[in-house]
Amino acid sequence: MARFAVGNRVRIDIPDETDPDFEAFHGEEGTIIEIISDDADAMTGTERDGHIYRVEFGETTADFRQHDLRPPIEE
């Protein structure tokens, strides 16, 4: 089951500083614009891995798995 839905604001949390997306996206907030299903969950055995979340950051979009997403920080 997907934890997030299209239209949700999310914060990117990439704990691995060597991840190629860390510099560009860690700590950034954006909006989910699409959820794409795939079969990665069959390979990992973890249901949440079966979704790719396309997140928009103004002019840029990027794809993330659920484990990289958190609710935005409320101010």
Secondary structure, 3 states (H helix, E strand, C coil): CCCCCCCCEEEECCCCCCCCCHHHHCCCEEEEEEEEECCHHHHHCCHHHHEEEEEEECCEEEEECHHHEECCCCC
